[in-house]
């Protein structure tokens, strides 16, 4: 019996990893996964210490401040990491190194301006955030202080994309691990010295800033290695033939990210605004515990996207399907197992780890897990559409979900609180992911029936 099970497991393992592309995705995911597990474990300890030190209400305010800055940053962000992966990867694949360098340069310049704008918005809107979300006008300075993280992230997104496309996942992961250790070290000191809210906030700022600056430096060194020390002198006008396409891609990813602020990323803010910081604290803990499900899944889109972009550029649809199918099998199996675990042991974990004061977070935890089960199984739904150049589809999906969710938030959250917010989040995942997967399958089938267009560089040379 045991020999039979071993043989079946070995056969399944061989079947999953016989493809070179899936092995490369798993290898790169492995670097990110190791870092993600480590940083998530550190993050959980950080969350526990901060929650125990601050209490439910102050912990909720901490969540409001960090999410407030994140939301405003994403509002003006153009998701430059995705644009860099798409176009630097495409130009590199066709051997067009000058345009690859010009793409990274353009992305970094746009992101730099967006980061300065984001910090300016945080500085101007901090009094409103403190009054309406934190319910404490005196906390405005804390909002501005945490906003300094945005200035540290001047070109962090573009840098992340460059490191991904050139498979620098190990270095990328190491920086994130070190940044998490920086945050944890400061929080431990604050905790044992019985420090206050400001100490915890400084710990979060220090770790985020270290990560952003480290990624930027590493990416600039990589750019110099790939394109020479004078790469930054590459004229942006080289991108003029693809300018409209690239601008459309950037605008669609920006709109999609902005709409995601409503459908996914601003949960704690809505609860704080329409209810109170205490319920925001419950919800923040529920989301933190649910993130255990995300540990091995969150690196997969980052590792999969560059590979998909290359395979799409080669019109290799069989490899595209194979990677996504096997990825869904692995991700879905893991998520189901952890969901069952948290369903059975979620209450004891909350009580023991966070203290019984946080037990009301359990219902929200279960509801969010239902949405994560679908979202994790098809973790590739968005990056697959980006890889085939259909950035408009996630934008349209997020727009429809945003309209529905705003209606639900206005009608349900004031009455049912954070539990309603959890249900709306899970529902948006299930609806949005399901539609995106079906639309991707349709697009792939259509493209297989259409003759392949020549690569951009080849088309340009033919015109010459």
C-alpha positions, 0 to 999 in steps of 0.5 A, a space after each residue: 500500500 505504501 509503495 503504491 502511494 509512493 509510486 503515485 506521488 512520484 509519478 505526479 511530481 514527475 508529471 508536474 515538473 517535466 516541463 522546463 518552463 514550470 521548473 523555472 517558474 517554481 525555482 524563481 517562486 522558490 526564492 520568493 517563497 522562502 523569503 515570503 514564508 520568512 517575512 510572513 512569519 516575521 510579519 506575523 510576530 510583528 503584528 502580534 507584538 504590535 497588537 498586544 502592545 497597542 490594543 484593538 483600537 490603536 492597532 486599528 489606527 495603525 492599520 488605517 495609517 498604513 493603508 491610507 498611504 498605500 491607497 494614495 500611492 496606488 491612486 497615482 501609481 502606473 504599476 510600472 513593475 508590470 510595464 517594465 516586465 512586459 516591454 523590457 522583456 519583449 525588447 530583450 527577447 528580440 535583442 533590442 537593448 536600446 529600447 529595453 534601456 529606454 523603457 526602464 528609464 521612462 518607467 523610472 522617471 514617471 514613477 519618480 514623479 508619481 511618488 512625489 505627487 503621492 507624498 504631496 497628497 498624503 501631506 495635504 489629506 492627512 488632516 482629513 484621514 486623521 479626522 474621518 478614518 482614525 477618528 483622532 484629528 491629533 494623529 495627522 502628523 502620524 499620517 505624514 510621518 508614515 508617508 515618508 515611506 512613499 519618498 523612499 519608494 521613488 523608483 521601487 516598482 520599476 526596479 522590481 520589474 527589472 529584477 524580475 525580468 532578469 531573474 534576480 529573484 534571489 537578491 530580490 528576496 534577500 532584501 525583503 527578508 533583511 527589511 523584515 528583520 529591521 522592522 521586527 528588531 525595532 518592534 521587539 525593542 519597543 515592545 520590551 521597553 513598553 514604548 508607544 504608538 510612535 515607536 511601532 510606526 517608526 519600525 514599520 517606516 524603517 523596514 519599508 524604506 530599507 526594502 525600497 532603497 535596497 531594490 532601487 540600488 540593486 536594479 540600477 546596478 543591474 541596468 548598468 551591467 546589462 546596458 553599460 554605465 551610460 544606459 540612462 543617456 538612452 533617448 526616450 524618443 526610441 520608444 515613439 513607435 510603441 509610445 501609444 501602446 505603452 501609454 495605453 498599457 500604463 493607463 489601464 494598469 493605473 486605472 485597474 490598480 485605482 479600482 482595486 483600491 475599492 474592491 480589495 485594498 481599502 477594506 480597513 479604511 471603509 470599516 474605520 470610516 463607516 464603523 470605528 477603529 475597533 472593528 477596523 482592528 478586528 478586520 485587520 487581524 482577520 486579514 493578517 491571519 488569512 494571509 497564511 493562505 497567501 504564503 506560497 501563492 503570493 510569489 507565483 504571479 511575480 515569478 509566472 509573469 515574466 515567463 508568460 510574457 516570453 512564451 506569449 512573445 514566442 506564440 507558444 500557447 501549449 507552454 502557456 496552458 501547461 504552466 497555468 494548469 499545473 500552477 492552479 493544481 498546486 495552488 488550489 490544493 495548498 489553499 484548500 488544505 490551509 483553509 480547512 486548518 484555519 476553519 478548525 483551529 482559527 478560534 484557538 489561534 486568535 485567542 492564544 496568539 492575539 488574546 481573546 480580545 480579538 476573537 470577534 475576528 473569526 467570522 470575517 476570517 472564514 468569509 475571506 478564506 472563501 474568496 482566497 480559495 478561488 483567487 489563489 487557485 487562479 492566481 495567474 488570472 491578471 498577469 496572464 491577461 497582461 502578458 497577452 496585452 489585454 490590460 484593459 480587461 482587468 480594468 473593465 472587471 475592476 470597474 464593474 466590481 467597484 460599482 457593485 462593491 461601493 453599493 454594497 459597502 454603502 448599504 451593508 457595512 454601516 449595518 453589519 460592519 466588518 463582517 459585511 466588508 469581508 463578504 463583499 471582499 470574498 464576493 469580488 474575488 470570486 466574481 472577478 477571478 472567474 470572469 477573468 479566467 473565462 475571458 483569458 481562455 477565450 482570448 487564447 483560443 482566438 489568437 490560436 486561430 489568428 496568424 502570428 504577427 512579427 515581433 516589433 523589432 522585426 517589423 521595424 526592420 522590414 519597414 526600413 
